Each structure stands twice: as C-alpha cells, then as structure tokens.
C-alpha cells in the first residue's frame, strides 16, 4: 500500500515542541468583529495555511472564533467550557475589543487653558465581572487599558455668556497597567479572601458554622483547621469565603 507524499519542508523541519494549540477567540466585548474579518485577508501566512498545517514547524492550530467557526450552539461553546475547566491545554485566549469595567464620574473645578485631574479607577475582585476574570487569568505583563471620555464642558465666551459643549467621543486615553500592580492591590484589600458566588443555602450553612465556632474574619493558623472541617461538613468542595 502506497503512502501519501510528505511535503519537503515537513520532512526536514524539526517538529514543534507543542503538538496542538487551541485559540479561544471572544468577540462579545466592546467593539466590532473587524479583527476577525481582517485575518481572512491575511496572506503571509494565510489563515488557511495556519489551520491546515501548511507552515512547517507550527503546531496544529484549532481556531474557535464565532465569526469564522463552522460549529454552532453547544458544538461551538464546548471548547470555551473546556478551557474554563482546565481541560483544553494548551490554549490561547483572544479578546477582540475592550472589556468594560467601570463608569467613572468626576466634576473638575474651573480652570484656564489646561488642567490635570486625578481620576480614581475602581477595581473589583468580584469574579462575576469579566474584567476580574481577565486580570486573574494573567500571570505577568501589562494590561492595556482604554479610557473613553464623555461629558459636558461649561465655559464663557468672549462676551462672558455661558456656553455648553459636549466632550467629543473621540477623546480617549491609554495606559498599560502592570498585572503585578493589580495583584498587589488585591493582596492589600483581600489578603486571604476572595469573592465567590454561592448558592444561598450553602452561604447560610457556612455562615451558621462561623457563628457556632466563633470564627473571626481573615482568620489563619489553627482556625484553618476549623475551616477544613466546616468545608467537609457543608459538603462544599471549595475553600469557603474568609469574610462571610
């Protein structure tokens, strides 16, 4: 029985250290699908060359993009669930667009020409917020932040009459926040605790256990043993919240 011919480059190049990689691509953030559409016009290499293994030395690439995917419904979403559960290894997460985090309100005092105003950007450790999951999933590096400005400017014209003008929507600012800084801030405000979403009945059992045993918030040392016993007693498989 004959064998199919192997491309010359495939037979002479050293195989990749990673055999397969999954690209989990999310387009449901703030923005359009322009990046997804633009990769279809790429030529060096083309997306077809990457996905069909025409580039020697590259691992086999599985692309899970809602714009380009053939699968729909559960057949498509299962890869995202597997990635969340740690069953899709290795994978690369691509977030197309911006992840909304906070709406910041500020009223600046009167000024002439220019002024510098400090804005407090709120950060949360609530894992129901997409931005928190994104920050927590990064081991190191910087997170590119985009600040979009809107609002109203009140000013006096040449005759001293009050005028009102909106801040143009194209006014924005960018900043790269080190992941290390975010983690250090979370350690300051939540040193041994985390925000979790629990069923109410589980919360009530954990809280009742805390009351019965007099467990103080943010406890450690010998109290940790009580937490372990409480976890088994409540039938819950994760570490209970420290600040119930």
Buried (B, 14 or more C-beta within 10 A) or exposed (E): EEEEEEEEEBEEEEEEEEEEBBBBBBBEBEEEBEBBEEBEEEEEEBBEBBBEEBBBEBBBBBBBBBEBEEEEEEEBEBBBEBBEEEEBEEBEBBBBBBBEBEEEEEEEEEEEEEEEEEEEEEBBBEEEBBBBEBBBEBEEEEBEBEEEBEEEEEEEEEEEEEEEEEEEEEEEEEEEBEBEEBBEEBEEEBEEBBBBEBEEEBBEBBEEBBEEEEBEEEBEEEBEEBBEEBBEEBEBEEBBBBEB
